[in-house]
Amino acid sequence: MTRRTDWAEYDRLDAPQERGRGGHGGPEGADDGAYGGELSRGERGSPGRGGRGRRRRRGFGEPPGDAQDGGPSSSSRAEPGESSGDPAERARAICLRLLTGTPRTRKQLADALRKREIPDEVAEEVLSRFEEVGLIDDGAFAGAWVESRHHGRGLARRALAQELRTKGVDSTLIDEAVAQLDSEQEEATARELVARKLRATRGLDRDKRLRRLAGMLARKGYSEGMALRVVRQALEEEGEETEFLTDGEYEG
C-alpha cells in the first residue's frame, strides 16, 4: 500500500527557496503533465510570430536540463542550499529540487548525489529519510510509469519492465507494476497501434507489410506470436490473403 506523503515533514525538510513556487515537489504533488508520454508533432506546436511556440511537455521521469547529471544545465544558477558546507543539507536541497515537478526513483536520486560528490553514507541517510516520509516511493513510481507509458506510447510489459530496471526499481516492484496489464489489454493496445500504422503500409507487398508492422510491435516489447497474430488479422480485415504468408523475420 502506498504511503501518504507527510507534507508537514516535507515543509520541515524543505529548503526556503522551494516554498512559494506554486506547487508541491513530491510524487503526490507533481504536475499531471509530468506523467504524460511524448507529445505528437502536432501537439508540440509550431513557432509562431516572434519565433515562440508552445513548449514541449516533459515526459514522465524525464529530468529537466542536462540528463547527464540529473538536474538543470550547467548554465543554471546553483540552488540555495547546494552551496552549503553541510553535505546533508546539500543532499536534501538536491533531492528536493529534482523531485519538484516529476517523481524519481531512489537510484536516480542516489546517482545524482554521487555525481555531486555527496558522501555515500550521507546520501543513504537522506534518501532513507525521504522514503520514510513518502517523498521517494519506487512502488508508486513503477505503477504510474506503467500506466503512463502503456497508454501514452503503447509499450508492452516486456519493454516497460526493461525501462524500470534501467531506473533501478526492484524486481519485485516491477513485477507488481506490470501485473496491472494482462494479455487481453496488451493485445487490444497492439491492435490500436497496428490500426494507426496500417494505412502507411498500403502499396507494399504483403510480406513486407507483415514484417514492418510486426517489427513495430516488437520494438515496443510485444511477443513475436502476438505481433504476427494481430498483424495478420488486420491484413485479413483489409482483404489480404495471409494463409500462405511465412513468419520469417520481421524488421526490428
C-alpha positions in Angstrom: 0.0 0.0 0.0 1.4 3.4 -1.0 2.2 5.6 2.0 0.7 9.1 2.0 3.2 11.9 1.9 3.7 13.7 5.2 3.7 17.2 3.9 4.4 18.6 7.3 7.6 16.7 7.2 8.2 17.9 3.7 7.9 21.5 4.9 10.4 20.8 7.7 12.9 19.3 5.2 12.2 21.8 2.5 14.8 24.4 1.7 13.4 28.0 1.8 13.6 28.5 -1.9 11.3 25.6 -2.6 8.3 27.2 -0.8 6.2 29.7 -2.6 6.7 28.2 -6.1 3.0 27.4 -6.5 3.2 23.6 -6.4 4.2 20.6 -4.4 7.5 19.0 -5.2 6.9 15.4 -4.2 5.4 12.4 -6.1 1.8 13.1 -5.0 2.0 16.8 -5.8 3.7 16.5 -9.2 2.1 18.3 -12.1 -0.1 16.0 -14.1 1.9 16.9 -17.2 4.9 15.1 -15.7 3.1 11.7 -16.1 2.4 12.1 -19.8 4.4 10.5 -22.6 5.9 12.3 -25.6 3.6 14.7 -27.4 2.9 14.2 -31.0 4.4 16.6 -33.5 1.1 18.4 -33.8 0.7 18.7 -30.1 4.1 20.3 -29.7 3.1 23.3 -31.6 5.0 25.2 -34.2 6.8 28.5 -33.8 4.5 31.5 -34.3 5.0 35.2 -34.5 8.3 36.2 -32.9 9.6 32.6 -33.1 7.7 31.5 -30.0 5.7 28.3 -29.9 4.2 26.0 -27.3 6.8 24.5 -25.2 7.2 20.7 -25.3 6.0 19.0 -22.1 8.5 16.8 -20.3 7.8 13.1 -20.2 7.3 11.1 -17.1 10.6 10.9 -15.2 12.4 12.9 -17.8 15.0 15.1 -15.9 15.0 18.8 -16.7 18.0 20.2 -18.4 21.2 18.1 -18.6 20.3 14.5 -18.4 23.9 13.7 -17.6 23.8 15.0 -14.0 20.0 14.6 -13.4 19.5 18.3 -13.0 19.5 21.7 -14.7 22.1 22.6 -17.2 25.4 23.9 -16.0 24.4 27.4 -17.1 21.6 27.5 -14.4 22.4 29.2 -11.2 23.1 26.8 -8.2 20.1 26.4 -6.0 20.4 27.9 -2.5 21.3 25.2 -0.1 23.5 23.3 -2.6 26.4 25.7 -1.7 26.1 24.8 2.0 29.1 23.3 3.7 26.9 20.6 5.3 26.7 17.6 3.0 23.3 16.5 4.4 21.8 20.0 3.7 23.3 19.9 0.2 21.8 16.4 -0.3 18.4 17.4 0.8 18.4 20.5 -1.4 19.5 18.5 -4.4 16.8 15.8 -3.8 14.0 18.3 -3.2 14.9 20.2 -6.4 15.0 17.1 -8.5 11.7 15.9 -7.1 10.0 19.2 -7.9 7.7 18.6 -10.9 8.5 14.9 -11.5 8.9 11.7 -9.5 12.2 10.0 -9.3 13.4 6.6 -8.2 15.8 6.2 -5.3 18.5 5.1 -7.7 18.1 8.1 -9.8 18.5 10.4 -6.8 21.4 8.3 -5.5 23.2 8.7 -8.8 22.6 12.4 -8.8 24.0 12.8 -5.3 27.0 10.7 -6.2 27.8 12.9 -9.2 27.6 15.9 -6.8 30.2 14.2 -4.6 27.9 13.7 -1.7 29.4 11.0 0.7 27.7 7.7 0.3 26.8 7.4 4.0 25.2 10.9 4.0 23.3 10.1 0.8 22.0 6.8 2.2 20.7 8.6 5.4 19.0 11.4 3.4 17.4 9.0 0.9 16.1 6.7 3.6 14.5 9.6 5.4 12.9 10.7 2.2 11.5 7.2 1.8 10.1 7.3 5.4 8.1 10.4 4.7 6.9 9.2 1.3 8.8 11.6 -0.9 10.5 8.6 -2.5 8.2 5.7 -3.4 9.6 3.3 -6.1 6.4 1.3 -6.0 4.2 4.2 -6.8 6.7 5.4 -9.4 6.6 2.0 -11.1 2.9 1.8 -11.2 2.5 5.3 -12.6 5.2 4.6 -15.1 3.5 1.5 -16.4 0.1 3.3 -16.8 1.6 6.3 -18.5 4.0 4.5 -20.9 1.5 1.9 -21.9 -1.3 4.3 -22.6 0.9 7.1 -24.0 3.4 5.0 -26.0 1.8 1.6 -26.3 4.6 -0.2 -24.7 4.1 -3.8 -23.7 5.0 -5.4 -20.3 8.4 -6.6 -21.5 9.5 -3.1 -22.6 8.1 -1.5 -19.5 9.9 -3.9 -17.2 13.2 -3.2 -19.0 12.7 0.6 -18.7 12.0 0.2 -14.9 15.1 -2.0 -14.5 17.3 0.7 -16.0 15.9 3.2 -13.4 16.9 0.9 -10.6 13.4 -0.3 -9.5 13.4 -3.5 -7.5 12.3 -6.6 -9.5 9.5 -7.3 -7.1 8.1 -3.8 -7.5 8.5 -4.2 -11.3 6.5 -7.4 -11.3 3.7 -5.8 -9.3 3.6 -2.8 -11.6 3.5 -4.7 -14.9 0.9 -7.0 -13.4 -1.6 -4.1 -14.0 -1.6 -5.2 -17.6 -2.9 -8.5 -18.8 -2.6 -10.2 -22.1 -6.0 -9.0 -23.3 -5.2 -5.4 -22.6 -1.8 -5.8 -24.3 -3.5 -7.3 -27.4 -6.1 -4.5 -27.5 -3.3 -1.9 -27.5 -1.4 -3.8 -30.1 -4.4 -3.7 -32.4 -4.8 0.0 -31.9 -1.1 0.5 -32.8 -1.4 -1.5 -36.0 -4.6 0.2 -37.0 -2.9 3.6 -36.8 0.1 2.4 -38.9 -1.8 0.2 -41.4 -2.6 2.9 -44.0 1.1 3.9 -44.2 1.9 0.4 -45.4 -0.6 0.2 -48.2 1.0 -0.3 -51.6 3.7 -2.5 -50.2 3.6 -6.3 -50.8 2.0 -8.5 -48.2 5.2 -9.9 -46.7 6.8 -6.5 -46.3 3.7 -5.1 -44.7 3.6 -8.0 -42.3 7.3 -7.6 -41.4 7.1 -3.9 -41.0 4.0 -3.8 -38.8 5.1 -6.8 -36.7 8.6 -5.2 -36.3 6.9 -2.0 -35.0 5.2 -4.1 -32.3 8.4 -6.0 -31.5 10.2 -2.7 -30.8 7.5 -1.9 -28.3 8.0 -5.1 -26.4 5.3 -7.4 -27.8 6.0 -11.1 -28.3 6.5 -12.4 -31.8 3.5 -14.6 -31.6 1.1 -11.8 -30.6 2.6 -9.4 -33.1 2.2 -11.8 -36.0 -1.3 -12.7 -35.0 -2.5 -9.2 -34.6 -0.9 -8.0 -37.9 -2.3 -11.0 -39.9 -5.8 -10.3 -38.6 -5.5 -6.6 -39.5 -4.4 -7.5 -43.0 -7.2 -10.1 -43.4 -9.7 -7.5 -42.5 -8.4 -5.4 -45.4 -8.9 -8.3 -47.7 -5.3 -9.5 -47.9 -4.7 -13.2 -48.2 -2.4 -14.2 -45.3 -2.9 -18.0 -45.2 0.3 -18.7 -47.1 2.5 -15.9 -45.6 5.6 -17.2 -43.9 6.5 -15.9 -40.5 10.1 -15.1 -41.4 12.0 -12.4 -39.6 10.3 -9.1 -39.1 12.1 -5.8 -39.3 13.1 -5.0 -35.7 
